[in-house]
């Protein structure tokens, strides 16, 4: 057969193969998109402690060639489209996985802040409207105070609650699981301060002269079911303390500055001579 004719026949055959492949791919994509996408059931209300990691789930079955996008309902622009992030917040990203015909598009928010709180929407980009809403609540209650208190000193703990949409109505304190009240803890004083502008309720627990029995776990719980805790130890003068030395295998070690004064003069002289010899050899 003429080589030129052979080349022409190969070219025609190749063109037909490409055309058939393109047709099959287009036909396959159209077949995929003809099936309605379905959101898999998941939680629609998530609570995360401030500073933690929020995972907003969104799993779609029969996604086809469509894309998945995330946005906040109080904001017009998208947070993510596909695997791309469209905001400058580096803490926001999408975790994408595929399990068979199920496509997972979870929205991750790292180091959650109170301004991340709100209603989020996961939607499938399509002519028809396929959306799923998830509410994110950021728990912003923090207990601070000294965890190590000398007996007789003041014990003071501060519980700060912040709510973006609503301020807690009240705060309750507990010690080792027992509610703190005037009848059981008569020496404990709790004072609450409210700020309507910042929607903040601050509760201060104080003990004027602490006792060893005041040691334990203190829990602050708001009326919004937000909880934080702190462990406090009230110590006496004879209790071990880091300031009084470090307990080792061979007893309590004194600070190095004090040990240097106890080094014999002859040892110091030998050390200095050794240092001079080493310096001379190095040169």
Backbone as CSV, one residue per row, in Angstrom:
resi,resn,N_x,N_y,N_z,CA_x,CA_y,CA_z,C_x,C_y,C_z
1,UNK,0.860,-1.193,0.000,0.000,0.000,0.000,0.886,1.230,0.000
2,UNK,0.379,2.260,-0.710,1.135,3.502,-0.796,1.313,4.107,0.594
3,UNK,2.565,4.458,0.970,2.796,5.033,2.308,1.965,6.284,2.559
4,UNK,1.801,7.114,1.522,1.020,8.338,1.695,-0.423,8.036,2.014
5,UNK,-0.986,7.030,1.331,-2.373,6.636,1.584,-2.531,6.060,2.974
6,UNK,-1.537,5.329,3.393,-1.570,4.743,4.739,-1.625,5.828,5.808
7,UNK,-0.841,6.893,5.613,-0.821,7.998,6.568,-2.172,8.703,6.625
8,UNK,-2.797,8.864,5.457,-4.104,9.529,5.416,-5.147,8.702,6.150
9,UNK,-5.110,7.383,5.913,-6.079,6.502,6.576,-5.881,6.516,8.089
10,UNK,-4.630,6.554,8.528,-4.347,6.615,9.974,-4.851,7.911,10.578
11,UNK,-4.672,9.019,9.826,-5.121,10.321,10.318,-6.631,10.352,10.466
12,UNK,-7.331,9.789,9.443,-8.802,9.757,9.500,-9.271,8.905,10.670
13,UNK,-8.639,7.745,10.844,-9.014,6.846,11.938,-8.779,7.493,13.297
14,UNK,-7.655,8.207,13.427,-7.340,8.889,14.687,-8.360,9.974,14.981
15,UNK,-8.741,10.715,13.943,-9.746,11.784,14.110,-11.073,11.212,14.581
16,UNK,-11.467,10.075,13.999,-12.721,9.442,14.410,-12.661,8.968,15.852
17,UNK,-11.486,8.442,16.269,-11.332,7.961,17.641,-11.444,9.108,18.633
18,UNK,-10.815,10.244,18.305,-10.888,11.414,19.182,-12.309,11.927,19.268
19,UNK,-12.996,11.965,18.130,-14.386,12.449,18.101,-15.282,11.552,18.946
20,UNK,-15.084,10.229,18.825,-15.884,9.285,19.612,-15.598,9.444,21.100
21,UNK,-14.294,9.647,21.453,-13.921,9.818,22.863,-14.545,11.070,23.444
22,UNK,-14.479,12.189,22.658,-15.072,13.436,23.125,-16.573,13.285,23.292
23,UNK,-17.205,12.584,22.346,-18.650,12.368,22.438,-19.011,11.550,23.667
24,UNK,-18.228,10.494,23.911,-18.500,9.642,25.066,-18.310,10.394,26.368
25,UNK,-17.257,11.242,26.424,-17.004,12.013,27.656,-18.124,13.008,27.910
26,UNK,-18.553,13.715,26.830,-19.649,14.682,26.978,-20.933,13.970,27.370
27,UNK,-21.170,12.841,26.740,-22.368,12.064,27.047,-22.358,11.583,28.495
28,UNK,-21.158,11.184,28.963,-21.021,10.703,30.354,-21.258,11.831,31.349
29,UNK,-20.702,13.026,31.035,-20.891,14.175,31.927,-22.356,14.582,31.985
30,UNK,-23.021,14.568,30.825,-24.438,14.910,30.808,-25.254,13.897,31.596
31,UNK,-24.837,12.636,31.514,-25.537,11.592,32.266,-25.359,11.797,33.765
32,UNK,-24.138,12.202,34.189,-23.890,12.461,35.604,-24.732,13.630,36.102
33,UNK,-24.754,14.700,35.317,-25.482,15.900,35.738,-26.990,15.740,35.648
34,UNK,-27.462,14.700,34.990,-28.908,14.479,34.904,-29.464,13.935,36.213
35,UNK,-28.572,13.411,37.082,-29.002,12.896,38.380,-28.997,14.030,39.397
36,UNK,-30.055,14.159,40.159,-30.168,15.232,41.138,-29.178,15.029,42.293
37,UNK,-28.415,16.067,42.662,-27.519,15.957,43.818,-28.314,15.904,45.120
38,UNK,-27.784,15.190,46.093,-28.466,15.030,47.372,-27.482,15.307,48.507
39,UNK,-27.895,16.154,49.463,-27.078,16.396,50.654,-27.284,15.262,51.644
40,UNK,-26.181,14.741,52.175,-26.299,13.717,53.207,-26.628,14.388,54.540
41,UNK,-27.403,13.704,55.347,-27.825,14.273,56.628,-26.622,14.480,57.554
42,UNK,-26.620,15.597,58.267,-25.546,15.926,59.214,-26.086,16.937,60.215
43,UNK,-25.264,17.274,61.198,-25.691,18.251,62.202,-25.855,19.616,61.546
44,UNK,-26.790,20.411,62.051,-26.995,21.756,61.501,-26.745,22.838,62.542
45,UNK,-26.201,22.425,63.695,-25.883,23.392,64.752,-24.601,22.940,65.446
46,UNK,-23.562,23.764,65.376,-22.256,23.395,65.915,-21.789,24.448,66.904
47,UNK,-21.280,23.990,68.064,-20.734,24.881,69.074,-19.261,24.557,69.272
48,UNK,-18.409,25.580,69.185,-16.963,25.410,69.313,-16.432,26.452,70.281
49,UNK,-15.502,26.027,71.136,-14.870,26.955,72.067,-13.974,27.931,71.302
50,UNK,-13.964,29.168,71.735,-13.140,30.190,71.087,-11.672,29.745,71.057
51,UNK,-11.042,29.865,69.865,-9.667,29.435,69.693,-9.535,28.015,69.181
52,UNK,-10.645,27.278,69.125,-10.615,25.891,68.681,-10.792,25.758,67.170
53,UNK,-11.050,24.526,66.731,-11.247,24.223,65.315,-12.720,23.903,65.068
54,UNK,-13.314,24.636,64.128,-14.704,24.390,63.737,-14.725,23.620,62.429
55,UNK,-15.464,22.524,62.403,-15.632,21.716,61.181,-17.109,21.733,60.821
56,UNK,-17.430,22.401,59.720,-18.810,22.474,59.247,-18.978,21.441,58.134
57,UNK,-19.733,20.372,58.396,-19.822,19.267,57.426,-20.749,19.571,56.254
58,UNK,-20.316,19.081,55.082,-21.170,19.170,53.891,-20.775,18.038,52.946
59,UNK,-21.653,17.046,52.818,-21.393,15.902,51.946,-22.525,15.809,50.928
60,UNK,-22.120,15.633,49.653,-23.092,15.612,48.561,-22.955,14.311,47.774
61,UNK,-24.076,13.711,47.496,-24.106,12.510,46.651,-24.589,12.894,45.260
62,UNK,-24.005,12.273,44.245,-24.350,12.556,42.851,-24.044,14.008,42.474
63,UNK,-22.844,14.462,42.836,-22.466,15.854,42.536,-22.244,16.057,41.046
64,UNK,-21.726,15.033,40.364,-21.449,15.170,38.934,-20.322,16.144,38.683
65,UNK,-20.492,17.024,37.693,-19.463,18.011,37.362,-19.718,19.351,38.051
66,UNK,-20.694,19.400,38.920,-21.023,20.649,39.602,-19.970,20.989,40.659
67,UNK,-19.969,22.224,41.120,-19.056,22.690,42.155,-19.812,22.914,43.461
68,UNK,-19.058,22.930,44.563,-19.638,23.223,45.877,-19.009,24.516,46.402
69,UNK,-19.845,25.389,46.922,-19.369,26.683,47.425,-19.909,26.927,48.832
70,UNK,-19.111,27.662,49.633,-19.511,28.042,50.991,-19.615,29.561,51.084
71,UNK,-20.598,30.028,51.849,-20.700,31.459,52.142,-21.438,31.654,53.450
72,UNK,-21.298,32.857,54.011,-22.087,33.237,55.182,-23.330,33.957,54.715
73,UNK,-24.445,33.713,55.376,-25.703,34.311,54.930,-25.731,35.823,55.119
74,UNK,-24.891,36.335,56.041,-24.869,37.779,56.245,-23.814,38.463,55.378
75,UNK,-23.270,37.710,54.401,-22.251,38.255,53.522,-22.553,37.845,52.084
76,UNK,-22.370,38.785,51.151,-22.729,38.514,49.766,-21.710,37.652,49.036
77,UNK,-20.401,37.792,49.346,-19.412,37.040,48.592,-19.114,35.684,49.238
78,UNK,-18.578,34.808,48.389,-18.305,33.441,48.805,-17.033,33.346,49.638
79,UNK,-17.017,32.344,50.534,-15.808,32.029,51.292,-14.918,31.089,50.484
80,UNK,-15.543,30.074,49.906,-14.817,29.112,49.076,-15.678,28.713,47.888
81,UNK,-14.990,28.399,46.776,-15.643,27.811,45.612,-14.764,26.646,45.174
82,UNK,-15.319,25.451,45.214,-14.477,24.284,44.977,-13.460,24.164,46.094
83,UNK,-12.217,23.956,45.731,-11.146,23.854,46.736,-10.425,25.181,46.939
84,UNK,-10.867,26.226,46.266,-10.216,27.533,46.365,-10.884,28.389,47.433
85,UNK,-10.066,29.086,48.217,-10.558,30.013,49.243,-10.582,31.424,48.666
86,UNK,-11.711,32.124,48.836,-11.901,33.430,48.216,-11.881,34.573,49.222
87,UNK,-11.429,34.311,50.432,-11.304,35.366,51.442,-9.865,35.391,51.941
88,UNK,-9.477,36.495,52.570,-8.102,36.664,53.029,-7.836,35.996,54.376
89,UNK,-8.881,35.490,55.003,-8.728,34.824,56.302,-8.020,33.486,56.103
90,UNK,-6.750,33.396,56.550,-5.958,32.186,56.359,-6.462,31.015,57.204
91,UNK,-7.346,31.293,58.148,-7.873,30.233,59.007,-9.023,29.471,58.363
92,UNK,-9.471,29.927,57.184,-10.613,29.301,56.509,-10.126,28.510,55.303
93,UNK,-10.545,27.254,55.213,-10.202,26.414,54.075,-11.207,25.275,53.954
94,UNK,-11.136,24.557,52.823,-12.040,23.433,52.574,-11.252,22.130,52.598
95,UNK,-11.816,21.135,53.274,-11.243,19.796,53.256,-12.100,18.948,52.325
96,UNK,-11.496,18.513,51.208,-12.252,17.806,50.170,-11.802,16.354,50.069
97,UNK,-12.769,15.447,50.070,-12.508,14.015,49.897,-13.631,13.414,49.049
98,UNK,-13.295,12.311,48.387,-14.287,11.600,47.576,-14.364,10.151,48.038
99,UNK,-15.563,9.705,48.352,-15.803,8.325,48.763,-16.880,7.753,47.856
100,UNK,-16.438,7.102,46.773,-17.397,6.565,45.814,-18.134,7.685,45.109
101,UNK,-19.459,7.672,45.194,-20.254,8.735,44.566,-20.580,9.847,45.564
102,UNK,-19.918,9.828,46.713,-20.129,10.858,47.736,-18.934,11.807,47.742
103,UNK,-19.221,13.077,47.632,-18.187,14.112,47.619,-18.303,14.928,48.901
104,UNK,-17.197,15.002,49.655,-17.183,15.678,50.963,-16.495,17.032,50.830
105,UNK,-17.174,18.073,51.306,-16.660,19.446,51.226,-16.823,20.126,52.590
106,UNK,-16.063,19.701,53.569,-16.171,20.274,54.920,-15.443,21.613,54.990
107,UNK,-16.101,22.592,55.575,-15.473,23.905,55.778,-14.752,23.902,57.113
108,UNK,-13.447,24.207,57.106,-12.646,24.247,58.329,-12.350,25.689,58.695
109,UNK,-12.575,26.019,59.965,-12.232,27.346,60.485,-11.321,27.138,61.682
110,UNK,-10.046,27.477,61.527,-9.069,27.301,62.594,-9.044,28.542,63.488
111,UNK,-8.649,28.323,64.747,-8.524,29.433,65.715,-9.793,30.301,65.703
112,UNK,-10.905,29.666,65.947,-12.213,30.318,65.850,-12.303,31.544,66.755
113,UNK,-12.866,32.607,66.196,-13.121,33.846,66.945,-14.626,34.060,67.056
114,UNK,-14.996,34.989,67.934,-16.426,35.262,68.104,-17.039,35.860,66.843
115,UNK,-16.239,36.562,66.016,-16.797,37.135,64.794,-17.000,36.085,63.700
116,UNK,-16.545,34.846,63.933,-16.836,33.750,63.012,-18.234,33.192,63.246
117,UNK,-18.828,33.549,64.349,-20.152,33.015,64.690,-21.189,33.496,63.688
118,UNK,-22.086,32.596,63.282,-23.134,32.982,62.348,-23.721,31.781,61.631
119,UNK,-24.516,32.064,60.603,-25.185,31.033,59.820,-24.456,30.868,58.483
120,UNK,-24.026,29.637,58.192,-23.257,29.352,56.981,-24.090,28.527,56.009
121,UNK,-23.761,28.693,54.724,-24.502,27.997,53.682,-23.553,27.228,52.771
122,UNK,-23.830,25.930,52.611,-23.125,25.086,51.650,-24.073,24.900,50.466
123,UNK,-23.631,25.269,49.273,-24.521,25.194,48.118,-23.835,24.530,46.939
124,UNK,-24.639,23.872,46.132,-24.175,23.260,44.898,-24.476,24.221,43.762
125,UNK,-23.430,24.561,42.993,-23.616,25.513,41.895,-24.398,24.833,40.776
126,UNK,-25.605,25.323,40.569,-26.484,24.726,39.574,-27.606,25.709,39.256
127,UNK,-28.304,25.438,38.142,-29.466,26.269,37.807,-30.505,26.153,38.905
128,UNK,-30.718,24.944,39.366,-31.604,24.725,40.504,-30.872,25.088,41.798
129,UNK,-31.605,25.372,42.832,-31.003,25.806,44.101,-30.899,24.620,45.060
130,UNK,-29.653,24.224,45.335,-29.380,23.157,46.303,-28.526,23.759,47.420
131,UNK,-29.081,23.920,48.610,-28.344,24.560,49.702,-28.564,23.794,51.003
132,UNK,-27.606,23.979,51.915,-27.708,23.414,53.262,-27.157,24.440,54.231
133,UNK,-27.869,24.702,55.321,-27.471,25.727,56.287,-26.963,25.087,57.587
134,UNK,-25.889,25.674,58.117,-25.310,25.209,59.377,-25.003,26.428,60.247
135,UNK,-25.482,26.407,61.485,-25.250,27.511,62.424,-24.005,27.217,63.258
136,UNK,-23.106,28.198,63.318,-21.890,28.074,64.121,-21.992,29.002,65.323
137,UNK,-21.883,28.415,66.506,-21.893,29.186,67.744,-20.517,29.074,68.396
138,UNK,-19.921,30.213,68.721,-18.596,30.232,69.332,-18.736,30.438,70.830
139,UNK,-18.274,29.456,71.578,-18.343,29.528,73.038,-17.195,30.389,73.547
140,UNK,-17.545,31.534,74.107,-16.516,32.485,74.530,-16.602,32.734,76.032
141,UNK,-16.352,31.701,76.801,-16.323,31.838,78.254,-14.939,31.401,78.735
142,UNK,-14.309,32.247,79.509,-12.935,31.980,79.947,-12.811,32.287,81.434
143,UNK,-12.208,31.344,82.181,-11.932,31.554,83.604,-10.429,31.771,83.781
144,UNK,-10.071,32.853,84.442,-8.668,33.164,84.691,-8.446,33.447,86.173
145,UNK,-7.218,33.224,86.601,-6.863,33.461,88.003,-5.600,32.704,88.366
146,UNK,-5.079,32.949,89.555,-3.879,32.247,90.022,-4.232,30.814,90.400
147,UNK,-3.449,29.873,89.889,-3.703,28.472,90.195,-2.947,28.003,91.438
148,UNK,-1.978,28.797,91.871,-1.213,28.477,93.077,-1.296,29.659,94.033
149,UNK,-1.943,29.450,95.190,-2.196,30.529,96.148,-1.642,30.135,97.508
150,UNK,-0.944,31.064,98.164,-0.446,30.833,99.519,-1.619,30.910,100.504
151,UNK,-1.600,30.032,101.486,-2.654,30.034,102.501,-2.720,31.395,103.183
152,UNK,-3.915,31.952,103.280,-4.108,33.259,103.889,-4.159,34.386,102.881
153,UNK,-3.652,34.146,101.640,-3.722,35.163,100.590,-5.098,35.155,99.937
154,UNK,-5.367,36.184,99.181,-6.653,36.279,98.491,-6.707,35.311,97.301
155,UNK,-7.814,34.606,97.184,-8.084,33.758,96.033,-9.098,34.496,95.163
156,UNK,-8.724,34.754,93.914,-9.604,35.534,93.039,-9.653,34.910,91.655
157,UNK,-10.867,34.606,91.188,-11.082,34.035,89.866,-12.060,34.910,89.091
158,UNK,-11.777,35.092,87.801,-12.628,35.934,86.948,-13.161,35.095,85.796
159,UNK,-14.471,35.066,85.659,-15.136,34.337,84.572,-15.726,35.362,83.604
160,UNK,-15.198,35.372,82.382,-15.620,36.347,81.376,-16.426,35.646,80.291
161,UNK,-17.664,36.053,80.107,-18.511,35.487,79.057,-18.820,36.565,78.039
162,UNK,-18.737,36.211,76.775,-19.009,37.151,75.692,-19.952,36.504,74.709
163,UNK,-21.005,37.200,74.349,-21.949,36.673,73.373,-22.160,37.655,72.245
164,UNK,-21.986,37.173,70.979,-22.136,38.073,69.839,-23.586,38.485,69.646
165,UNK,-24.488,37.523,69.787,-25.899,37.813,69.550,-26.694,37.962,70.847
166,UNK,-26.181,37.342,71.917,-26.948,37.364,73.158,-26.024,37.260,74.359
167,UNK,-26.309,38.043,75.383,-25.528,37.989,76.611,-26.168,36.997,77.565
168,UNK,-25.379,36.195,78.274,-25.960,35.251,79.240,-26.762,35.994,80.300
169,UNK,-27.840,35.366,80.760,-28.661,35.978,81.800,-27.998,35.871,83.174
170,UNK,-27.240,34.798,83.376,-26.642,34.583,84.690,-25.442,33.654,84.572
171,UNK,-24.661,33.592,85.655,-23.494,32.725,85.744,-23.528,32.016,87.084
172,UNK,-23.240,30.713,87.086,-23.176,29.934,88.319,-21.783,29.356,88.502
173,UNK,-21.333,29.327,89.765,-20.027,28.772,90.102,-20.198,27.433,90.825
174,UNK,-19.240,26.530,90.576,-19.233,25.227,91.249,-17.804,24.928,91.708
175,UNK,-17.703,24.260,92.842,-16.406,23.796,93.341,-16.479,22.288,93.528
176,UNK,-15.633,21.584,92.797,-15.614,20.121,92.835,-17.013,19.539,92.617
177,UNK,-17.751,20.169,91.707,-19.081,19.682,91.351,-20.207,20.179,92.237
178,UNK,-19.876,20.875,93.357,-20.894,21.382,94.281,-21.186,22.856,93.991
179,UNK,-22.463,23.237,93.879,-22.785,24.645,93.622,-22.335,25.543,94.780
180,UNK,-21.747,26.665,94.426,-21.278,27.619,95.442,-22.419,28.553,95.814
181,UNK,-22.833,28.497,97.078,-23.879,29.383,97.579,-23.496,29.879,98.966
182,UNK,-24.263,30.809,99.478,-23.930,31.446,100.764,-24.035,30.491,101.941
183,UNK,-24.893,29.492,101.845,-25.051,28.570,102.971,-23.898,27.577,103.062
184,UNK,-23.400,27.114,101.948,-22.335,26.120,101.962,-20.948,26.753,101.924
185,UNK,-20.824,27.874,101.210,-19.534,28.570,101.095,-19.731,30.021,101.536
186,UNK,-19.910,30.193,102.820,-20.207,31.524,103.349,-19.037,32.489,103.208
187,UNK,-17.814,31.990,103.086,-16.645,32.857,102.986,-16.311,33.234,101.545
188,UNK,-17.101,32.720,100.599,-16.866,32.998,99.182,-17.823,34.095,98.721
189,UNK,-17.283,35.105,98.036,-18.088,36.215,97.534,-18.069,36.205,96.009
190,UNK,-19.245,36.246,95.388,-19.368,36.286,93.935,-20.033,37.591,93.528
191,UNK,-19.376,38.336,92.641,-19.896,39.616,92.166,-19.966,39.599,90.647
192,UNK,-21.120,39.975,90.093,-21.311,39.987,88.642,-21.339,41.414,88.102
193,UNK,-20.704,41.588,86.939,-20.677,42.879,86.253,-21.191,42.674,84.829
194,UNK,-22.123,43.532,84.396,-22.716,43.401,83.070,-22.363,44.591,82.189
195,UNK,-22.172,44.315,80.877,-21.944,45.353,79.878,-22.865,45.079,78.696
196,UNK,-23.932,45.867,78.574,-24.899,45.653,77.497,-24.297,45.969,76.142
197,UNK,-23.381,46.945,76.095,-22.767,47.348,74.833,-21.977,46.230,74.186
198,UNK,-21.161,45.535,74.970,-20.335,44.442,74.433,-20.958,43.070,74.668
199,UNK,-22.187,43.056,75.202,-22.887,41.801,75.500,-22.016,40.873,76.346
200,UNK,-21.454,41.431,77.397,-20.520,40.696,78.245,-21.005,40.655,79.680
201,UNK,-20.867,39.487,80.290,-21.151,39.304,81.706,-19.877,38.764,82.354
202,UNK,-19.339,39.529,83.303,-18.125,39.134,84.006,-18.481,38.805,85.450
203,UNK,-18.099,37.617,85.886,-18.365,37.183,87.251,-17.036,36.992,87.981
204,UNK,-16.926,37.602,89.160,-15.687,37.543,89.939,-15.950,36.763,91.227
205,UNK,-15.188,35.692,91.435,-15.252,34.897,92.665,-14.035,35.238,93.505
206,UNK,-14.257,35.573,94.765,-13.128,35.958,95.609,-13.267,35.382,97.023
207,UNK,-12.106,35.038,97.582,-12.001,34.592,98.976,-10.944,35.465,99.627
208,UNK,-11.337,36.218,100.637,-10.429,37.191,101.240,-9.195,36.524,101.835
209,UNK,-9.396,35.516,102.679,-8.286,34.765,103.282,-8.487,33.286,102.946
210,UNK,-7.692,32.789,102.038,-7.865,31.430,101.533,-7.448,30.382,102.556
211,UNK,-8.080,29.219,102.454,-7.756,28.074,103.300,-7.312,26.921,102.399
212,UNK,-6.700,25.913,102.997,-6.298,24.741,102.211,-7.514,24.006,101.662
213,UNK,-8.632,24.122,102.363,-9.870,23.471,101.905,-10.441,24.153,100.665
214,UNK,-9.894,25.318,100.318,-10.350,26.013,99.117,-9.700,25.455,97.857
215,UNK,-8.771,24.531,98.027,-8.155,23.887,96.859,-9.189,23.031,96.140
216,UNK,-9.102,22.994,94.813,-10.026,22.166,94.040,-10.283,22.731,92.666
217,UNK,-11.268,22.135,91.996,-11.643,22.573,90.653,-12.834,23.520,90.729
218,UNK,-12.669,24.698,90.144,-13.735,25.703,90.110,-14.288,25.766,88.691
219,UNK,-15.616,25.665,88.595,-16.291,25.667,87.296,-17.207,26.870,87.203
220,UNK,-17.115,27.561,86.063,-18.015,28.683,85.783,-18.942,28.242,84.655
221,UNK,-20.249,28.341,84.896,-21.240,27.906,83.904,-22.251,29.015,83.665
222,UNK,-22.393,29.404,82.385,-23.346,30.457,82.053,-24.721,29.871,81.784
223,UNK,-25.729,30.736,81.719,-27.092,30.292,81.446,-27.246,29.797,80.009
224,UNK,-26.219,30.046,79.168,-26.220,29.546,77.792,-25.543,28.189,77.693
225,UNK,-25.305,27.567,78.878,-24.688,26.233,78.961,-23.236,26.231,78.527
226,UNK,-22.576,27.382,78.607,-21.145,27.461,78.324,-20.375,27.228,79.619
227,UNK,-19.291,26.444,79.541,-18.568,26.030,80.745,-17.068,26.195,80.556
228,UNK,-16.407,26.668,81.599,-14.948,26.656,81.650,-14.550,26.396,83.094
229,UNK,-13.336,25.876,83.294,-12.918,25.507,84.650,-11.449,25.821,84.872
230,UNK,-11.049,25.805,86.146,-9.666,26.040,86.527,-9.392,25.291,87.827
231,UNK,-8.202,24.732,87.967,-7.794,24.034,89.184,-6.927,24.952,90.040
232,UNK,-7.268,25.058,91.312,-6.561,25.946,92.242,-6.003,25.129,93.402
233,UNK,-4.769,25.422,93.782,-4.140,24.789,94.933,-3.748,25.849,95.945
234,UNK,-4.263,25.714,97.161,-3.889,26.615,98.259,-2.857,25.880,99.092
235,UNK,-1.635,26.415,99.138,-0.547,25.707,99.794,-0.100,26.424,101.069
236,UNK,0.460,25.623,101.964,1.025,26.155,103.204,2.535,26.278,103.051
237,UNK,3.191,26.886,104.056,4.626,27.147,103.977,5.446,25.868,103.915
238,UNK,4.953,24.762,104.468,5.722,23.527,104.491,5.477,22.647,103.266
239,UNK,4.640,23.119,102.337,4.399,22.346,101.126,5.500,22.601,100.117
240,UNK,5.882,21.583,99.296,6.942,21.771,98.297,6.556,22.819,97.273
241,UNK,7.505,23.624,96.892,7.268,24.716,95.959,8.473,24.842,95.054
242,UNK,8.242,25.232,93.833,9.332,25.397,92.891,10.324,26.443,93.379
243,UNK,9.803,27.471,94.082,10.670,28.538,94.557,11.647,28.041,95.610
244,UNK,11.302,26.960,96.307,12.147,26.485,97.398,13.150,25.425,96.936
245,UNK,13.221,25.180,95.618,14.187,24.228,95.089,13.496,23.170,94.269
246,UNK,14.292,22.329,93.606,13.756,21.267,92.768,14.050,19.931,93.416
247,UNK,12.982,19.189,93.680,13.149,17.897,94.326,13.691,16.891,93.316
248,UNK,14.910,16.357,93.559,15.527,15.412,92.645,15.673,14.054,93.296
249,UNK,16.416,13.187,92.651,16.598,11.831,93.157,17.404,11.839,94.445
250,UNK,18.358,12.788,94.529,19.239,12.827,95.691,18.888,13.950,96.657
251,UNK,17.667,14.426,96.589,17.250,15.450,97.541,16.952,16.762,96.850
252,UNK,16.865,17.828,97.633,16.534,19.149,97.111,17.804,19.849,96.674
253,UNK,17.823,20.300,95.424,19.001,20.979,94.893,18.858,22.474,95.092
254,UNK,19.925,23.118,95.486,19.921,24.558,95.659,20.214,25.240,94.330
255,UNK,19.900,26.537,94.201,20.206,27.252,92.966,21.694,27.206,92.657
256,UNK,22.055,27.286,91.386,23.450,27.198,90.956,24.285,28.328,91.526
257,UNK,23.682,29.529,91.644,24.426,30.672,92.161,24.948,30.400,93.572
258,UNK,24.180,29.674,94.364,24.614,29.345,95.720,25.633,28.221,95.707
259,UNK,25.508,27.301,94.775,26.457,26.199,94.696,27.848,26.693,94.332
260,UNK,27.940,27.756,93.534,29.233,28.254,93.105,30.053,28.773,94.274
261,UNK,29.387,29.265,95.321,30.104,29.773,96.479,30.704,28.652,97.318
262,UNK,30.169,27.428,97.161,30.635,26.316,97.975,31.741,25.510,97.309
263,UNK,32.151,25.895,96.065,33.195,25.166,95.361,34.535,25.466,96.010
264,UNK,35.368,24.462,96.370,36.665,24.689,97.007,37.580,25.519,96.123
265,UNK,38.463,26.335,96.783,39.377,27.213,96.061,40.342,26.414,95.208
266,UNK,40.824,25.264,95.711,41.771,24.443,94.972,41.154,23.923,93.678
267,UNK,39.850,23.583,93.733,39.164,23.093,92.540,39.066,24.200,91.500
268,UNK,38.762,25.441,91.960,38.666,26.581,91.053,40.012,26.849,90.396
269,UNK,41.113,26.740,91.159,42.447,26.979,90.620,42.783,25.948,89.554
270,UNK,42.465,24.659,89.833,42.728,23.602,88.855,41.915,23.820,87.577
271,UNK,40.707,24.303,87.746,39.840,24.563,86.592,40.427,25.657,85.712
272,UNK,40.931,26.729,86.363,41.513,27.848,85.614,42.765,27.413,84.867
273,UNK,43.643,26.612,85.496,44.862,26.128,84.846,44.513,25.255,83.649
274,UNK,43.530,24.379,83.825,43.085,23.505,82.741,42.563,24.320,81.565
275,UNK,41.820,25.386,81.857,41.264,26.238,80.814,42.372,26.919,80.014
276,UNK,43.435,27.385,80.707,44.557,28.050,80.037,45.281,27.073,79.116
277,UNK,45.504,25.837,79.576,46.207,24.825,78.776,45.400,24.503,77.509
278,UNK,44.078,24.325,77.670,43.226,24.029,76.520,43.251,25.149,75.511
279,UNK,43.219,26.403,75.999,43.252,27.570,75.100,44.537,27.610,74.325
280,UNK,45.686,27.274,74.969,46.999,27.300,74.327,47.081,26.233,73.248
281,UNK,46.535,25.020,73.524,46.577,23.933,72.555,45.740,24.244,71.327
282,UNK,44.575,24.869,71.570,43.691,25.226,70.463,44.368,26.196,69.513
283,UNK,45.129,27.159,70.058,45.859,28.115,69.209,46.901,27.408,68.356
